[in-house]
């Protein structure tokens, strides 16, 4: 078995095995049909203001999870509240 076929991401199916560059930030993933890992790129979310992808754990939710934003997209008032 080749390294690129080992431990595939349950979303994009690229290998998340050690040495592939996707190992460190992979996250356990379980569904009804498949168990394994998801790579960090597949776990990105879209910013609700600018539409660009937000990296894993880099989002801010000013309204308890209803809106996901980049820090760069926050208004000055939201930044004050976040600090």
C-alpha positions as CSV (number, residue, x, y, z in Angstrom):
1,X,0.0,0.0,0.0
2,X,1.4,3.4,-1.0
3,X,1.6,6.2,1.6
4,X,-1.0,8.3,-0.4
5,X,-3.6,5.5,0.0
6,X,-3.2,5.3,3.8
7,X,-5.6,6.8,6.3
8,X,-7.6,8.8,3.7
9,X,-9.6,12.0,4.7
10,X,-13.2,11.0,5.0
11,X,-14.1,14.0,2.9
12,X,-11.5,14.6,0.1
13,X,-9.9,11.1,0.4
14,X,-6.3,12.5,0.4
15,X,-4.0,10.6,2.8
16,X,-3.7,12.0,6.3
17,X,-0.9,9.5,7.2
18,X,2.3,10.6,8.9
19,X,4.6,12.2,6.4
20,X,2.0,13.5,4.1
21,X,1.7,17.0,5.5
22,X,-1.9,16.5,6.6
23,X,-1.2,14.4,9.7
24,X,-0.6,17.1,12.4
25,X,-4.0,18.9,12.0
26,X,-6.2,16.0,11.1
27,X,-9.3,15.5,13.2
28,X,-11.1,12.2,14.1
29,X,-14.2,11.8,11.9
30,X,-17.0,9.3,12.3
31,X,-20.2,8.8,10.3
32,X,-22.7,6.0,9.6
33,X,-20.6,4.7,6.7
34,X,-17.0,5.7,7.4
35,X,-14.6,6.2,10.3
36,X,-11.2,7.8,10.1
37,X,-9.9,11.4,9.9
38,X,-10.6,14.6,8.2
39,X,-7.9,17.0,7.1
40,X,-7.8,20.6,8.3
41,X,-8.6,21.9,4.8
42,X,-11.9,20.0,4.7
43,X,-12.8,21.4,8.1
44,X,-12.6,25.1,7.0
45,X,-15.8,27.2,7.1
46,X,-16.8,30.1,5.0
47,X,-16.8,33.5,6.6
48,X,-20.4,34.8,6.7
49,X,-19.2,38.3,5.7
50,X,-16.5,37.9,3.1
51,X,-17.1,34.3,1.9
52,X,-13.4,33.3,2.2
53,X,-12.5,30.1,4.0
54,X,-11.7,30.4,7.7
55,X,-8.8,28.2,8.9
56,X,-9.5,25.6,11.6
57,X,-10.0,27.2,15.0
58,X,-9.5,30.7,13.6
59,X,-13.2,31.8,13.6
60,X,-15.1,34.1,15.9
61,X,-18.8,33.8,16.6
62,X,-20.2,37.1,18.0
63,X,-23.7,35.7,18.4
64,X,-23.1,32.3,20.1
65,X,-22.5,30.3,17.0
66,X,-25.0,31.7,14.5
67,X,-22.4,33.7,12.5
68,X,-18.8,32.6,11.8
69,X,-16.3,35.4,11.0
70,X,-12.6,36.0,10.4
71,X,-11.0,38.3,13.0
72,X,-10.3,40.7,10.1
73,X,-14.0,40.9,9.3
74,X,-15.1,42.0,12.8
75,X,-16.4,45.5,13.3
76,X,-14.6,47.8,15.9
77,X,-17.5,47.2,18.3
78,X,-17.2,43.4,17.9
79,X,-13.5,43.6,18.6
80,X,-14.1,45.5,21.8
81,X,-16.5,42.9,23.0
82,X,-14.2,40.1,22.0
83,X,-11.3,41.5,24.0
